[in-house]
Structure formats: C-alpha cells, structure tokens
Amino acid sequence: MSIVVVGSLNMDLTVSVRERPRTGETVLASDVRYAGGGKGANQAIAAARLGAGVDMVGKVGDDPFGATLIRNLGADGVGTAGVKVEPGVSSGVAFITIDAAGENQIIVSPGANARLTPEDVRAHAELISGARVLLLQLEIPLATVQAAAELAHKHGVTVILDPAPAQPLPEELLRLVDFLTPNEHEAAGLSGQPITDLKSARLAAAKLLSRGPRHVLLKLGERGVIYASGNRFEHLPAFPVQAVDTTAAGDAFGAAFAVAWLEEGDIYRALTFANAVGALAVTRPGAQPSLPYRKEVEMFLAARQG
C-alpha cells in the first residue's frame, strides 16, 4: 500500500488556557509544549502509524526545527526523500491555544511551506504517479496543490483533499478530487450553505458535490460525519469520548480513511475506522503525539463493537 502526502510540516508551540484572552487582555497559560505538526506531516505520520507505506513531499527551513521535523517523520517510517531543506528560510511554526473544553485556535506562520512550488512537485512525479493515494491540504500554495492533484489524476491516483485552512477553491481543482474532507466551517464556506444541524449539513454536502468532487466526507466533530456521493447521503455518528485537544483530529481522520479504504475497499468500514482514529486523537494533547498506532485503534473498536 502506498500513500504520498504533499503538504506542510510545522513545529507546533502549544499552550493551554482556562479562557482565551479578549483584545488587550493578558492571561496566564501552561508551559509551552513543542511538538511536530503541520497538516501534511500529521497525515503522513498518522497513516504510517496505522500501517501504510508513506512518503512525504514538502519543505522545511535550515533551522533546528526543520531538522527535528524530518527526524520525526523518519522515526515513524515515513519516507523523507521528498522533503527539501530551504536555505535561509525558517520552518513553518503553528501557535496553538487550547481552552478548557479542549477546543483549539491556531495561528500558522508558513515559513518554508510557502516555498513549496509546482516545480518541486513535478520533481517527484515518479513518487506521486506510483502511489495509490495522494493526500493534500491547504497549508502550501494553492498552485502547488493544483499541480499535485493534476499529476495524480493523470496517473489514476486517488486524490483526497482536506480543504483546510479554509479558502476559496477553483472548480478545476475540485473536479480532480475523489474525496473532499472538509469540516463544517470549511464546508459552509465552500458551499455557501450555513451548517447548524444534520439537515443543513446534507445540503452543504450536496452543494459541494455539485462543484466537482466524486465524494464528500463532511466532518462534524462530536456529531460524526456525513458521507455524500451521487444521491446518497449517510450520517455516521462519532464515538463518544472526552475531548482534551482537537488539534490534528481532522488530519488523523483523513489519513485513517485513506488507509482503511485502501485495505478494505469499503467506504463505510473506512469511515468507521476513521471515526475511531479521530476519537482517539482528541483524547490526547498535541498534534503528532496524539496520533494513535494501529493496535490502539483495533482495541478501541473491539471494545465498542463488542
């Protein structure tokens, strides 16, 4: 099984606060936690921990964070030949606050991620064209995402796009996407349909389908996921857990879906597996530290499916 991730690598600097500050207000937080992150690297490590063969295409800066991010990938068995060190540029950094309910707010400084070009993607055409799935997100330039999707589509590689962080997307990109995996905020922005309940979520998913992707997996957090394809609209509930930190939960979900879909060829089993991985991820702090290993997921599912 082969998955290629084209995307971002960040160092996450995370603090926990009782309440987030208002404008002009100062609040005290926990000690700073340093952990590998970036939506691309999160997906790569999540898929590798679940048993997939994974390669990463991205960029880091020539700073200590960059060296650490590459080591983190290698430690989990992710291929790093496609990760380039950009001289004279800082690595990407994410500044994350976690409130008492486990909800996060994130500010990202892209650093070297912003230097990942379509030419960099084409330099690794053989890697991408030989994969079975390409995972994409939007923390790298949109032109680079488009180039990667075009290359994968040309060679029959399944394209899974997590449209985060939210931004307008051209239909020429969406038409290349096999599985679009927005959360409710991203889905509302892309569809123009506000989401307040399952009915409005289905409407948003239908509008997204009309823009080009073959399937939509609309992530609703603790309410689960809406699967939409053609005239089919299914709601799969989430596994109830006590959330500690939602950082990287969406990344874990997307990677897990890719792994299980490749293994099973069954979308509903893949969604159940992805829901389980996402649920486990929110019970732990941090991005990459929260990503579960395959055995943990199997035990989690066995305990709940009896």
N, C-alpha and C positions, 0 to 999 in steps of 0.2 A: 504494500500500500504506500502511495507516495503523495504527500501534500507539500506544496510550496506556498509560503507566506511572503507576500510583498507588502512591506509596511514599516511601521515606526518602531524604534527602540528608544525608551526613555529611562532615566533614573527617577523614581518616584520619591518625593520628600513628603511624608505624611505626618499630620498632627491630628489628635483627637481633641474636640472642644465640647463643652456642655451645650453651648449655644453659639451660633456663628455671629461675628460682630456686625453691628449696623455701621453705616457710614460715619466715620470719625471716631468709632469706638474701638477700644483695645480690650482683648480678652486673653486670659491665660490658657495655654494648651499643654498637652502632654509633651514628653520628649519627642524629638524628631526621629522618625523611622525611615531608614534608607532601604529601598528595595527596587529590584529591577521591574520595569514596566514598559509601557508603550503598547498600544493595541496590537500591533503586529507581533512583537516579541511575546506578548501574553498568549496570543493564539498559537504561536509556534510551540511554546513550552507546554501549553495545555494539551495540544494534540500529541506531542511526544510522550508526555506522562501517561497518556491513555493508550499508548502502544503503536502509534503511527510512525512511519518514517517521514521525517520533516526536514525541509531545507528553508533557510531564511534569506531573503534579499532585502537589504536595507543599508543605512549609513549611520555611523557614529562619528563623534569628534575625536581628535587626538588628545584626549584628556583622560584622567583616571576613571571617570565614569564610563567612557567608551570601552576601555579595556575590561572593566568589570562586566559590562553588558554582554560582550562577546563571550567571556568566560561563563556567564550564567547560561547562555544558550548551549554551549558545548557540554556543560555539566549534565544537561538533561538529554544529550544525544542529538541536538539539533545541528544540522549541517550549517556551517558559517562561511563557506567559500564565497557566498554571495553578499556578505556583509563587508562593506568597504569603509576604511578609516579616512575621513576627510580632513586634510591638514588645515590647521589654523581656524578651525570651527569648533564650537562647543557641542557636546552631545545634547540630545533632547532631554528636557527636565520637566516633570509634572509636579505641581504644587497642589497637594490634596488636603482638604479638611473633612473630617468625619464627625458628624454630630451624634448626640446620644441615641438617636434612633437607628444609627448605622448608615444613614444616607450621606452621600459624598457630594462635594463640589470640587471641580478640578480646573486649574489653570495650567495650560501647556505652553512651554517655550520650545518650539520645534527644533532649533539648533540644526544639526546635520540632517535631520529628517527632511527639512525643506530643500536640501540639495540633491535628493534622490530624483534622477531625471529619467525621461523615457529612454535615453541612450543607455543608462545603467541597466534598465530592464532588458533592453534588446541584447545587451552584452551577455545576459544569462538566458537567452532564448532557448537554448538546449535544455536547461534545467526545467524551465516552465513548460515547454512543449512535451516533455517526458513525464510530467506529473499527471495524476488523475484528478486532483482538485487544486484550485488556486483560491487562497483566502486573501481578501482585500479589505481595507478600511480606509479612512479619510484623514489620517494624520500625516500624509505625504501629499505632494502636489497632485491636483486632480488630473493633470495631463499624464502623469506617471501611472496613476490608477487606470486611466483610459488605455494607455499603451499596453499595460499588463493584461487587461481584460481582452483587448483585441487579439493579442498573441495567443492567449489561452483559448479563446473562442475559435480561432483559426485552426487550432490543432485538436479540437474536440475535448478540451479540458473543462471540467465543471467549474463554473465561476460562482463563488459565494462572496457577496459584498455586505459588509456591515457599514451602513451609511452614517458613521459617527467619526468625528463630531458632525453635528447636523449642518448641512449646507445645501443650496440648490444643486440639482444634478441634471445634466442633459439627458434627453431620451436616447441619444445614440450610445451612451454608456449603459443605461438601464436595459436596453434591448440585448446587451451582451451578457446579462446577469441571469444565472439559473436560479439562485436562491438569494433573495434580498432579506436581510435580517435586522430591520430597524426596531428600536424601542418605541414606545408610544409617542414620545416627544418628536423623534425623527420622522415617524410615520405621519404625524399630524402636519409637520412642516412640508414634507414632500407631497402629501396628498391634498393639502388644503382643508382637511376634514378634522375638526377638533375631536379628541377622544376623551369621553367621560365614562363610558361603560362598554360592555361587550358588543352591543348593537352598533355603536359608533365606531368601535374598533374594526368590526367587519366591513363597515362602509369605507373606512380608510384603506383597509387591505384591498378591497375591490378597486378603488381608485388607483392604488399603486400598481395593481396588475395591469390596468389599462395603459400604463406608461411603458410597459415592456418586459419586466422580469417574468420568468416562467412560473416561479413560486414565490410566495411571501410568507415569512415566518415573523409574525409581529409579536415582539416580546413585551409582556405586560407585567413584569416583575412578579410580585406575590400572587397575581391573578393568573399567571401561566402564560400561554402562547396561543395566538390564533394562527392556524395554518390555512392558507388560501392558495388555490390553484384552479384555474378554469372557473367552473361553477361550484366548486367545493369549498366550504368554509367550516373548519372544525376548531373547537376550543379544547385545548388540553390543559387542565388545571396544574398549578405548580405543586411541588411537595412543600408542605408547611414546615418551616424551620424558624429559629430565632436569628434574625439578621444581626450581624456585628459590623460588617463593612461590605458594601455592594460593589466596591472597586473590582473591576475585571470580571464581574459575573457575566456580563454580556459577551466578553471575549471567550470565556470558558464555554458558554453555551454554543457559540458558533463553531468553535473548534471541536467540541464534543459531537455536535450534529454531523460535521464532516466525517469524523472518524467512524461513527456508528452507521451512517448512511453508506459509506464505502464497504463496511463489513457486512451489513445486513441487506442493503438494497431496499429497505422498508422504511418509508418516511415516518410512520407513526412510532415504530420502535426507536428510530433515531431521535425523534422528539422527546420520547420518554427518557432516554439516556441523557440527552442534552439538558432536560429539566433537572435531572438528578445532579449532574455536574454543576449546573448553575446554583442549585440549592446548597450544595456542599461549599461552594466558593464563598457564599455570603456569610457563612458561619465563622469565617476566619479573617483576621486583619491582613491588609496588604494586597498587592496585585499578584505577582508571581508566587509569593509564599502561600497564597490561599488556594492555588490550583491543585486539585486532587489527583492522586495516582489511580490507576485502573482498579486495583484491588479494593481501594476505599469505596469507589463507586459501585462495584459489584456487591460489596457488603451492604451498602446503603440501600440499594434496590432490593436485595434479598430480604432485608428486614422489613421493608414496606410493602412488598408484594407477596410475602408470605409463603 
